[in-house]
Amino acid sequence: MTTSILISQARHVFHQHDGVLRTHELLKAGVYLRTLYNMRDAGLIEQLNRGLFRRALDQTGGNVAAAARLLGISRNKVYRVLGKSSR
């Protein structure tokens, strides 16, 4: 399997599980740990995270606190991931 197909599968699993990459789900989908490490090293996991956070912000009309509640994380984490200042 090519790397792009494996990355595509990992993205699909990521979105299926609300932005959480579960190793056992990736392995069941045929994604190897080496591919996951390559995705991490290339910054793809961070890109997927940012996309998930942006989607939550879109759903909440840009309200960071509401997006954080939707994702079950702190408001500061949203700011950190998106590169904004929390002030």
C-alpha positions in Angstrom: 0.0 0.0 0.0 1.3 3.5 -0.8 1.9 6.0 2.0 -0.8 8.3 0.6 -3.5 5.6 0.9 -2.4 4.8 4.4 -2.5 8.5 5.4 -5.9 8.7 3.8 -7.1 5.7 5.9 -5.6 7.3 9.1 -7.5 10.6 8.3 -10.7 8.6 7.9 -10.2 6.8 11.2 -9.3 10.2 12.8 -12.6 11.7 11.7 -14.7 8.7 12.6 -13.5 8.9 16.1 -14.0 12.6 16.7 -10.4 13.6 16.3 -8.9 10.8 18.4 -6.3 8.6 16.8 -6.7 5.2 18.5 -3.8 2.9 17.7 -5.9 -0.3 17.7 -8.4 1.3 15.3 -5.6 2.4 13.0 -4.1 -1.1 13.1 -7.5 -2.7 12.2 -7.8 -0.2 9.3 -4.4 -1.4 8.0 -2.4 1.6 9.1 1.0 0.8 10.4 2.7 2.5 13.4 5.5 3.6 11.1 3.0 5.5 9.0 1.6 7.1 12.1 5.0 8.2 13.2 5.7 9.6 9.7 2.4 11.5 9.9 3.5 12.9 13.2 6.9 13.9 12.0 5.5 15.5 8.9 3.0 17.6 11.0 -0.1 15.9 9.5 -1.5 15.0 12.9 -1.2 18.6 13.9 -3.0 19.7 10.7 -5.8 17.2 11.4 -6.1 18.6 14.9 -6.3 22.2 13.7 -9.0 21.2 11.2 -11.1 19.6 13.9 -10.8 22.7 16.1 -11.7 24.9 13.2 -14.8 22.8 12.5 -15.8 23.2 16.1 -15.3 26.9 15.9 -17.4 27.0 12.7 -20.2 25.1 14.4 -20.2 27.5 17.4 -20.0 30.7 15.3 -16.4 31.4 16.4 -17.1 31.1 20.1 -13.9 29.6 21.5 -15.4 28.7 24.9 -18.3 26.9 23.3 -16.0 25.1 20.8 -13.8 24.0 23.8 -16.9 22.6 25.5 -17.9 20.8 22.3 -14.5 19.2 22.1 -14.3 18.5 25.8 -11.1 20.4 26.3 -10.0 23.7 27.8 -10.3 27.0 26.1 -6.6 27.6 26.4 -5.9 24.3 24.5 -8.0 25.7 21.6 -5.9 28.9 21.6 -2.7 26.9 21.8 -3.5 24.6 18.9 -4.7 27.4 16.7 -1.8 29.6 17.6 -3.8 32.4 19.1 -3.0 34.3 22.2 -5.3 33.5 25.2 -5.4 37.1 26.2 
